Amino acid sequence: MEIVLIIVSICMIIVTLLQGGKSQGASGAITGGSKMNIFAKTKERGSEKVISIATLIIGIIFFLFTLLTKYFG
């Protein structure tokens, strides 16, 4: 069970690192960067959407395996 959790953790790290930056960072939020609007809805397209969905799914799997490892491992 722990081996599966390690594999899911590595997959989550990889998928998270594949995601592109969506803003200028914290300094852009504080200084009011020219292209950044915190309240604007940005629509993901193509590969960004696939990676975002994959991150969500792997995050849920990670959470579930963590609980399973705690209670049954």
Backbone atoms as SQL, in Angstrom:
CREATE TABLE atoms (id INTEGER PRIMARY KEY, chain TEXT, resi INTEGER, resn TEXT, atom TEXT, x REAL, y REAL, z REAL);
INSERT INTO atoms VALUES
  (1, 'A', 1, 'MET', 'N', 0.821, -1.191, 0.000),
  (2, 'A', 1, 'MET', 'CA', 0.000, 0.000, 0.000),
  (3, 'A', 1, 'MET', 'C', 0.869, 1.261, 0.000),
  (4, 'A', 2, 'GLU', 'N', 1.969, 1.216, 0.738),
  (5, 'A', 2, 'GLU', 'CA', 2.839, 2.388, 0.803),
  (6, 'A', 2, 'GLU', 'C', 3.531, 2.640, -0.528),
  (7, 'A', 3, 'ILE', 'N', 3.816, 1.570, -1.271),
  (8, 'A', 3, 'ILE', 'CA', 4.475, 1.719, -2.571),
  (9, 'A', 3, 'ILE', 'C', 3.553, 2.440, -3.549),
  (10, 'A', 4, 'VAL', 'N', 2.277, 2.108, -3.520),
  (11, 'A', 4, 'VAL', 'CA', 1.303, 2.777, -4.384),
  (12, 'A', 4, 'VAL', 'C', 1.209, 4.247, -4.014),
  (13, 'A', 5, 'LEU', 'N', 1.241, 4.561, -2.718),
  (14, 'A', 5, 'LEU', 'CA', 1.189, 5.949, -2.267),
  (15, 'A', 5, 'LEU', 'C', 2.414, 6.721, -2.748),
  (16, 'A', 6, 'ILE', 'N', 3.570, 6.096, -2.734),
  (17, 'A', 6, 'ILE', 'CA', 4.787, 6.753, -3.222),
  (18, 'A', 6, 'ILE', 'C', 4.689, 7.018, -4.722),
  (19, 'A', 7, 'ILE', 'N', 4.175, 6.046, -5.473),
  (20, 'A', 7, 'ILE', 'CA', 4.021, 6.232, -6.922),
  (21, 'A', 7, 'ILE', 'C', 3.031, 7.351, -7.232),
  (22, 'A', 8, 'VAL', 'N', 1.914, 7.390, -6.514),
  (23, 'A', 8, 'VAL', 'CA', 0.924, 8.454, -6.712),
  (24, 'A', 8, 'VAL', 'C', 1.519, 9.807, -6.332),
  (25, 'A', 9, 'SER', 'N', 2.334, 9.841, -5.283),
  (26, 'A', 9, 'SER', 'CA', 2.971, 11.092, -4.867),
  (27, 'A', 9, 'SER', 'C', 3.916, 11.609, -5.946),
  (28, 'A', 10, 'ILE', 'N', 4.693, 10.712, -6.530),
  (29, 'A', 10, 'ILE', 'CA', 5.615, 11.121, -7.595),
  (30, 'A', 10, 'ILE', 'C', 4.840, 11.617, -8.808),
  (31, 'A', 11, 'CYS', 'N', 3.755, 10.935, -9.154),
  (32, 'A', 11, 'CYS', 'CA', 2.921, 11.384, -10.275),
  (33, 'A', 11, 'CYS', 'C', 2.327, 12.757, -10.007),
  (34, 'A', 12, 'MET', 'N', 1.908, 12.991, -8.771),
  (35, 'A', 12, 'MET', 'CA', 1.331, 14.290, -8.432),
  (36, 'A', 12, 'MET', 'C', 2.374, 15.399, -8.528),
  (37, 'A', 13, 'ILE', 'N', 3.585, 15.124, -8.091),
  (38, 'A', 13, 'ILE', 'CA', 4.654, 16.117, -8.197),
  (39, 'A', 13, 'ILE', 'C', 4.929, 16.444, -9.658),
  (40, 'A', 14, 'ILE', 'N', 5.008, 15.420, -10.503),
  (41, 'A', 14, 'ILE', 'CA', 5.303, 15.632, -11.918),
  (42, 'A', 14, 'ILE', 'C', 4.198, 16.435, -12.603),
  (43, 'A', 15, 'VAL', 'N', 2.941, 16.057, -12.358),
  (44, 'A', 15, 'VAL', 'CA', 1.830, 16.761, -12.998),
  (45, 'A', 15, 'VAL', 'C', 1.737, 18.199, -12.498),
  (46, 'A', 16, 'THR', 'N', 2.021, 18.419, -11.236),
  (47, 'A', 16, 'THR', 'CA', 1.989, 19.777, -10.699),
  (48, 'A', 16, 'THR', 'C', 3.079, 20.637, -11.323),
  (49, 'A', 17, 'LEU', 'N', 4.255, 20.066, -11.524),
  (50, 'A', 17, 'LEU', 'CA', 5.342, 20.823, -12.138),
  (51, 'A', 17, 'LEU', 'C', 5.101, 21.090, -13.619),
  (52, 'A', 18, 'LEU', 'N', 4.269, 20.288, -14.268),
  (53, 'A', 18, 'LEU', 'CA', 3.949, 20.508, -15.676),
  (54, 'A', 18, 'LEU', 'C', 3.007, 21.690, -15.887),
  (55, 'A', 19, 'GLN', 'N', 2.298, 22.085, -14.851),
  (56, 'A', 19, 'GLN', 'CA', 1.364, 23.192, -14.989),
  (57, 'A', 19, 'GLN', 'C', 2.123, 24.492, -15.186),
  (58, 'A', 20, 'GLY', 'N', 1.588, 25.320, -16.065),
  (59, 'A', 20, 'GLY', 'CA', 2.205, 26.618, -16.315),
  (60, 'A', 20, 'GLY', 'C', 1.765, 27.637, -15.290),
  (61, 'A', 21, 'GLY', 'N', 2.547, 28.697, -15.174),
  (62, 'A', 21, 'GLY', 'CA', 2.186, 29.775, -14.263),
  (63, 'A', 21, 'GLY', 'C', 0.981, 30.526, -14.784),
  (64, 'A', 22, 'LYS', 'N', 0.073, 30.849, -13.904),
  (65, 'A', 22, 'LYS', 'CA', -1.143, 31.528, -14.318),
  (66, 'A', 22, 'LYS', 'C', -1.131, 33.023, -13.998),
  (67, 'A', 23, 'SER', 'N', -0.109, 33.480, -13.325),
  (68, 'A', 23, 'SER', 'CA', -0.057, 34.892, -12.978),
  (69, 'A', 23, 'SER', 'C', 1.389, 35.322, -12.809),
  (70, 'A', 24, 'GLN', 'N', 1.582, 36.549, -12.399),
  (71, 'A', 24, 'GLN', 'CA', 2.915, 37.079, -12.191),
  (72, 'A', 24, 'GLN', 'C', 3.447, 36.742, -10.812),
  (73, 'A', 25, 'GLY', 'N', 2.662, 36.056, -10.014),
  (74, 'A', 25, 'GLY', 'CA', 3.103, 35.701, -8.676),
  (75, 'A', 25, 'GLY', 'C', 2.583, 36.665, -7.635),
  (76, 'A', 26, 'ALA', 'N', 3.124, 36.543, -6.433),
  (77, 'A', 26, 'ALA', 'CA', 2.652, 37.353, -5.310),
  (78, 'A', 26, 'ALA', 'C', 2.959, 38.838, -5.520),
  (79, 'A', 27, 'SER', 'N', 4.088, 39.142, -6.127),
  (80, 'A', 27, 'SER', 'CA', 4.421, 40.554, -6.326),
  (81, 'A', 27, 'SER', 'C', 3.438, 41.213, -7.288),
  (82, 'A', 28, 'GLY', 'N', 2.960, 40.491, -8.283),
  (83, 'A', 28, 'GLY', 'CA', 1.967, 41.043, -9.195),
  (84, 'A', 28, 'GLY', 'C', 0.636, 41.280, -8.511),
  (85, 'A', 29, 'ALA', 'N', 0.290, 40.424, -7.544),
  (86, 'A', 29, 'ALA', 'CA', -0.965, 40.604, -6.819),
  (87, 'A', 29, 'ALA', 'C', -0.904, 41.827, -5.914),
  (88, 'A', 30, 'ILE', 'N', 0.256, 42.054, -5.318),
  (89, 'A', 30, 'ILE', 'CA', 0.388, 43.190, -4.405),
  (90, 'A', 30, 'ILE', 'C', 0.495, 44.508, -5.163),
  (91, 'A', 31, 'THR', 'N', 1.309, 44.512, -6.212),
  (92, 'A', 31, 'THR', 'CA', 1.534, 45.759, -6.947),
  (93, 'A', 31, 'THR', 'C', 0.488, 46.008, -8.015),
  (94, 'A', 32, 'GLY', 'N', -0.363, 45.029, -8.279),
  (95, 'A', 32, 'GLY', 'CA', -1.401, 45.213, -9.290),
  (96, 'A', 32, 'GLY', 'C', -0.837, 45.102, -10.685),
  (97, 'A', 33, 'GLY', 'N', -0.299, 43.957, -10.997),
  (98, 'A', 33, 'GLY', 'CA', 0.305, 43.723, -12.311),
  (99, 'A', 33, 'GLY', 'C', -0.652, 44.061, -13.433),
  (100, 'A', 34, 'SER', 'N', -0.113, 44.396, -14.578),
  (101, 'A', 34, 'SER', 'CA', -0.923, 44.903, -15.676),
  (102, 'A', 34, 'SER', 'C', -1.892, 43.861, -16.229),
  (103, 'A', 35, 'LYS', 'N', -1.492, 42.597, -16.286),
  (104, 'A', 35, 'LYS', 'CA', -2.354, 41.583, -16.876),
  (105, 'A', 35, 'LYS', 'C', -3.087, 40.742, -15.838),
  (106, 'A', 36, 'MET', 'N', -2.877, 41.025, -14.578),
  (107, 'A', 36, 'MET', 'CA', -3.457, 40.162, -13.552),
  (108, 'A', 36, 'MET', 'C', -4.727, 40.774, -12.967),
  (109, 'A', 37, 'ASN', 'N', -5.760, 39.975, -12.960),
  (110, 'A', 37, 'ASN', 'CA', -6.992, 40.348, -12.304),
  (111, 'A', 37, 'ASN', 'C', -7.421, 39.142, -11.480),
  (112, 'A', 38, 'ILE', 'N', -7.392, 39.270, -10.177),
  (113, 'A', 38, 'ILE', 'CA', -7.662, 38.149, -9.286),
  (114, 'A', 38, 'ILE', 'C', -9.072, 37.607, -9.481),
  (115, 'A', 39, 'PHE', 'N', -10.016, 38.472, -9.794),
  (116, 'A', 39, 'PHE', 'CA', -11.408, 38.058, -9.874),
  (117, 'A', 39, 'PHE', 'C', -11.830, 37.627, -11.273),
  (118, 'A', 40, 'ALA', 'N', -10.950, 37.704, -12.245),
  (119, 'A', 40, 'ALA', 'CA', -11.300, 37.304, -13.607),
  (120, 'A', 40, 'ALA', 'C', -11.289, 35.788, -13.725),
  (121, 'A', 41, 'LYS', 'N', -12.213, 35.277, -14.500),
  (122, 'A', 41, 'LYS', 'CA', -12.236, 33.836, -14.748),
  (123, 'A', 41, 'LYS', 'C', -11.382, 33.558, -15.974),
  (124, 'A', 42, 'THR', 'N', -10.367, 32.733, -15.782),
  (125, 'A', 42, 'THR', 'CA', -9.530, 32.361, -16.915),
  (126, 'A', 42, 'THR', 'C', -9.946, 30.977, -17.377),
  (127, 'A', 43, 'LYS', 'N', -10.144, 30.853, -18.662),
  (128, 'A', 43, 'LYS', 'CA', -10.563, 29.559, -19.210),
  (129, 'A', 43, 'LYS', 'C', -9.333, 28.828, -19.714),
  (130, 'A', 44, 'GLU', 'N', -9.214, 27.593, -19.268),
  (131, 'A', 44, 'GLU', 'CA', -8.103, 26.777, -19.721),
  (132, 'A', 44, 'GLU', 'C', -8.500, 26.091, -21.018),
  (133, 'A', 45, 'ARG', 'N', -7.517, 25.912, -21.882),
  (134, 'A', 45, 'ARG', 'CA', -7.786, 25.280, -23.168),
  (135, 'A', 45, 'ARG', 'C', -6.722, 24.236, -23.453),
  (136, 'A', 46, 'GLY', 'N', -7.093, 23.227, -24.186),
  (137, 'A', 46, 'GLY', 'CA', -6.152, 22.237, -24.676),
  (138, 'A', 46, 'GLY', 'C', -5.425, 21.489, -23.583),
  (139, 'A', 47, 'SER', 'N', -4.101, 21.513, -23.696),
  (140, 'A', 47, 'SER', 'CA', -3.283, 20.741, -22.766),
  (141, 'A', 47, 'SER', 'C', -3.356, 21.284, -21.338),
  (142, 'A', 48, 'GLU', 'N', -3.578, 22.580, -21.178),
  (143, 'A', 48, 'GLU', 'CA', -3.712, 23.148, -19.827),
  (144, 'A', 48, 'GLU', 'C', -4.904, 22.544, -19.101),
  (145, 'A', 49, 'LYS', 'N', -5.996, 22.356, -19.819),
  (146, 'A', 49, 'LYS', 'CA', -7.190, 21.777, -19.206),
  (147, 'A', 49, 'LYS', 'C', -6.958, 20.314, -18.839),
  (148, 'A', 50, 'VAL', 'N', -6.283, 19.566, -19.722),
  (149, 'A', 50, 'VAL', 'CA', -5.999, 18.162, -19.450),
  (150, 'A', 50, 'VAL', 'C', -5.108, 18.023, -18.220),
  (151, 'A', 51, 'ILE', 'N', -4.078, 18.848, -18.126),
  (152, 'A', 51, 'ILE', 'CA', -3.164, 18.788, -16.981),
  (153, 'A', 51, 'ILE', 'C', -3.887, 19.206, -15.700),
  (154, 'A', 52, 'SER', 'N', -4.772, 20.192, -15.799),
  (155, 'A', 52, 'SER', 'CA', -5.533, 20.628, -14.625),
  (156, 'A', 52, 'SER', 'C', -6.462, 19.520, -14.121),
  (157, 'A', 53, 'ILE', 'N', -7.129, 18.841, -15.035),
  (158, 'A', 53, 'ILE', 'CA', -8.012, 17.738, -14.650),
  (159, 'A', 53, 'ILE', 'C', -7.202, 16.580, -14.086),
  (160, 'A', 54, 'ALA', 'N', -6.045, 16.293, -14.707),
  (161, 'A', 54, 'ALA', 'CA', -5.182, 15.218, -14.210),
  (162, 'A', 54, 'ALA', 'C', -4.692, 15.524, -12.804),
  (163, 'A', 55, 'THR', 'N', -4.361, 16.780, -12.537),
  (164, 'A', 55, 'THR', 'CA', -3.926, 17.171, -11.194),
  (165, 'A', 55, 'THR', 'C', -5.043, 16.966, -10.183),
  (166, 'A', 56, 'LEU', 'N', -6.245, 17.321, -10.541),
  (167, 'A', 56, 'LEU', 'CA', -7.387, 17.130, -9.651),
  (168, 'A', 56, 'LEU', 'C', -7.616, 15.647, -9.357),
  (169, 'A', 57, 'ILE', 'N', -7.586, 14.829, -10.390),
  (170, 'A', 57, 'ILE', 'CA', -7.821, 13.396, -10.210),
  (171, 'A', 57, 'ILE', 'C', -6.720, 12.758, -9.375),
  (172, 'A', 58, 'ILE', 'N', -5.468, 13.086, -9.675),
  (173, 'A', 58, 'ILE', 'CA', -4.358, 12.515, -8.913),
  (174, 'A', 58, 'ILE', 'C', -4.383, 13.015, -7.470),
  (175, 'A', 59, 'GLY', 'N', -4.810, 14.246, -7.254),
  (176, 'A', 59, 'GLY', 'CA', -4.948, 14.756, -5.887),
  (177, 'A', 59, 'GLY', 'C', -5.987, 13.994, -5.094),
  (178, 'A', 60, 'ILE', 'N', -7.107, 13.681, -5.729),
  (179, 'A', 60, 'ILE', 'CA', -8.146, 12.903, -5.055),
  (180, 'A', 60, 'ILE', 'C', -7.654, 11.497, -4.751),
  (181, 'A', 61, 'ILE', 'N', -6.971, 10.883, -5.725),
  (182, 'A', 61, 'ILE', 'CA', -6.413, 9.543, -5.508),
  (183, 'A', 61, 'ILE', 'C', -5.394, 9.564, -4.370),
  (184, 'A', 62, 'PHE', 'N', -4.559, 10.597, -4.331),
  (185, 'A', 62, 'PHE', 'CA', -3.567, 10.735, -3.266),
  (186, 'A', 62, 'PHE', 'C', -4.249, 10.825, -1.903),
  (187, 'A', 63, 'PHE', 'N', -5.291, 11.629, -1.828),
  (188, 'A', 63, 'PHE', 'CA', -6.026, 11.789, -0.574),
  (189, 'A', 63, 'PHE', 'C', -6.628, 10.464, -0.117),
  (190, 'A', 64, 'LEU', 'N', -7.251, 9.745, -1.045),
  (191, 'A', 64, 'LEU', 'CA', -7.881, 8.472, -0.697),
  (192, 'A', 64, 'LEU', 'C', -6.849, 7.426, -0.265),
  (193, 'A', 65, 'PHE', 'N', -5.734, 7.338, -0.985),
  (194, 'A', 65, 'PHE', 'CA', -4.707, 6.367, -0.609),
  (195, 'A', 65, 'PHE', 'C', -4.051, 6.730, 0.717),
  (196, 'A', 66, 'THR', 'N', -3.955, 8.020, 1.010),
  (197, 'A', 66, 'THR', 'CA', -3.418, 8.429, 2.302),
  (198, 'A', 66, 'THR', 'C', -4.333, 7.961, 3.436),
  (199, 'A', 67, 'LEU', 'N', -5.642, 8.133, 3.243),
  (200, 'A', 67, 'LEU', 'CA', -6.589, 7.662, 4.260),
  (201, 'A', 67, 'LEU', 'C', -6.565, 6.143, 4.384),
  (202, 'A', 68, 'LEU', 'N', -6.509, 5.437, 3.244),
  (203, 'A', 68, 'LEU', 'CA', -6.455, 3.985, 3.284),
  (204, 'A', 68, 'LEU', 'C', -5.192, 3.487, 3.972),
  (205, 'A', 69, 'THR', 'N', -4.081, 4.128, 3.727),
  (206, 'A', 69, 'THR', 'CA', -2.833, 3.730, 4.362),
  (207, 'A', 69, 'THR', 'C', -2.888, 3.970, 5.867),
  (208, 'A', 70, 'LYS', 'N', -3.539, 5.047, 6.268),
  (209, 'A', 70, 'LYS', 'CA', -3.640, 5.353, 7.696),
  (210, 'A', 70, 'LYS', 'C', -4.483, 4.321, 8.436),
  (211, 'A', 71, 'TYR', 'N', -5.622, 3.960, 7.845),
  (212, 'A', 71, 'TYR', 'CA', -6.549, 3.086, 8.552),
  (213, 'A', 71, 'TYR', 'C', -6.329, 1.600, 8.323),
  (214, 'A', 72, 'PHE', 'N', -5.772, 1.222, 7.169),
  (215, 'A', 72, 'PHE', 'CA', -5.613, -0.192, 6.870),
  (216, 'A', 72, 'PHE', 'C', -4.160, -0.625, 6.753),
  (217, 'A', 73, 'GLY', 'N', -3.227, 0.318, 6.805),
  (218, 'A', 73, 'GLY', 'CA', -1.823, -0.016, 6.600),
  (219, 'A', 73, 'GLY', 'C', -1.067, -0.188, 7.797);
